[in-house]
Amino acid sequence: MRIVGVDLPGRWADTNPAGPPYRDVHVGVQRRDEVIDLVPGDAESAVWAFEVTAKAEPVDFGGPFIHGKRGARFVYLAWGSAVAGGGFHTFRRAKIHPVDAGMELVAEAAAGRGVLTARLGLTDAEGGPVCATVRPPLVRWELLPD
């Protein structure tokens, strides 16, 4: 699976109701409990590629990047601030549901005919990091070659 993010919101986010804006904002993909492959919030784009197991009948997904229960699986993009010493403080997450790609694309990807790819903008309507569940038309799914 591949996720391509564009229109990143910048290196600070004024989304902290309990205090000052978050600084040094980055976004990464969550593998189990760890956020990896961090991209600065002011990058031109972000691309994450990782292995996911998929089967078409019934549609289901698995692997260390997949979260949620059967029938409601998703991938997390986690937003946070880089912390001194290499840490990362998560303050917001977005859920992307591979099942939204549709049966045909999932079956093609499961058969090895391409990479299931999600494209989405990473800035919400208020100018902050996109969060919560992100579904089509905000996510566009396609099958692309390796």
C-alpha positions in Angstrom: 0.0 0.0 0.0 1.1 3.6 -0.6 -0.2 6.8 0.8 0.6 10.1 -1.0 -0.1 13.3 0.9 0.0 16.8 -0.5 -0.9 20.3 0.7 0.7 19.9 4.1 -0.3 22.5 6.7 3.1 23.8 7.9 5.4 23.4 10.9 3.1 24.8 13.5 -0.6 24.0 14.3 -2.8 26.3 16.3 -5.1 23.4 17.3 -4.2 23.1 21.0 -7.3 24.3 23.0 -5.4 24.0 26.3 -2.3 25.9 25.4 0.0 27.4 22.8 0.3 26.2 19.2 2.1 23.0 18.5 5.6 23.6 17.0 7.9 21.6 14.8 4.9 19.6 13.4 5.6 16.4 11.6 3.4 13.6 10.2 4.1 9.9 10.0 2.5 6.5 9.5 1.7 4.5 12.6 3.1 0.9 12.8 1.6 -0.8 15.8 2.2 1.8 18.6 5.1 3.6 16.9 4.9 6.5 14.5 7.6 6.1 11.8 8.7 7.8 8.6 8.2 11.3 9.9 7.8 14.1 7.3 8.0 17.8 8.3 4.7 19.6 8.2 6.0 22.1 5.6 7.2 19.5 3.1 5.9 19.7 -0.4 4.5 16.2 -0.2 4.7 13.0 1.8 4.8 9.4 0.6 4.6 6.3 2.7 4.8 2.8 1.3 4.4 -0.4 3.3 3.3 -4.0 3.1 -0.3 -4.8 3.8 -1.9 -8.2 3.4 -5.2 -8.1 1.6 -7.9 -10.5 0.5 -10.9 -9.7 -1.6 -13.5 -12.2 -0.3 -14.5 -11.0 2.2 -12.5 -7.8 2.0 -10.0 -7.6 4.9 -6.5 -6.2 5.6 -3.7 -7.1 7.9 -0.2 -6.3 8.9 1.6 -4.0 11.4 0.2 -0.8 9.8 -3.4 -1.9 9.9 -5.5 -1.0 13.0 -9.1 -1.6 13.9 -11.5 -4.6 13.9 -12.5 -6.8 11.0 -14.8 -4.9 8.7 -13.5 -1.5 9.9 -9.7 -1.7 9.3 -7.7 1.5 8.8 -4.3 3.1 8.6 -3.3 5.9 11.0 -1.4 9.0 9.9 -0.2 10.6 13.1 0.5 14.3 13.6 2.8 15.4 16.3 5.6 17.7 17.5 9.2 16.6 17.4 10.6 16.6 20.9 14.2 17.2 22.0 16.1 13.9 22.1 14.3 12.3 19.2 10.9 11.9 20.8 7.5 12.5 19.2 4.4 13.9 20.9 1.2 12.9 19.0 -1.6 15.4 19.1 -3.8 14.4 16.2 -4.5 11.3 13.9 -6.2 10.7 10.6 -7.8 7.3 9.7 -7.6 6.1 6.2 -9.8 3.0 5.3 -8.4 0.8 2.5 -11.8 -0.7 2.0 -12.9 2.6 0.5 -10.8 1.7 -2.5 -13.5 -0.7 -3.6 -13.6 -4.4 -4.3 -12.1 -4.2 -7.8 -9.0 -2.3 -6.8 -8.5 -4.4 -3.6 -8.7 -7.6 -5.7 -6.2 -6.3 -8.3 -3.8 -5.3 -5.5 -4.2 -8.6 -3.7 -3.4 -10.4 -7.0 -0.1 -8.4 -7.3 -1.2 -6.3 -10.3 -0.2 -3.0 -8.7 0.0 -1.0 -5.5 -3.1 0.2 -3.8 -2.5 4.0 -3.5 -4.4 6.6 -1.6 -3.9 10.3 -2.5 -5.2 13.0 -0.1 -4.6 16.6 1.0 -3.2 16.8 4.5 -4.7 20.3 5.4 -8.2 20.6 6.8 -10.7 23.3 6.1 -9.4 25.4 9.0 -5.8 25.2 7.8 -4.7 22.6 10.4 -3.6 19.0 10.0 -6.3 16.8 8.6 -7.7 14.4 11.2 -10.5 12.0 12.1 -11.8 9.6 9.5 -10.9 10.7 6.0 -13.0 9.1 3.2 -13.7 9.7 -0.5 -13.9 12.2 -2.1 -11.2 13.6 0.2 -9.1 10.4 -0.4 -8.7 9.2 -4.0 -7.8 5.6 -4.5 -6.0 4.1 -7.5 -3.9 1.1 -8.5 -0.4 2.1 -9.6 2.6 0.1 -10.8 5.4 -0.6 -8.3 
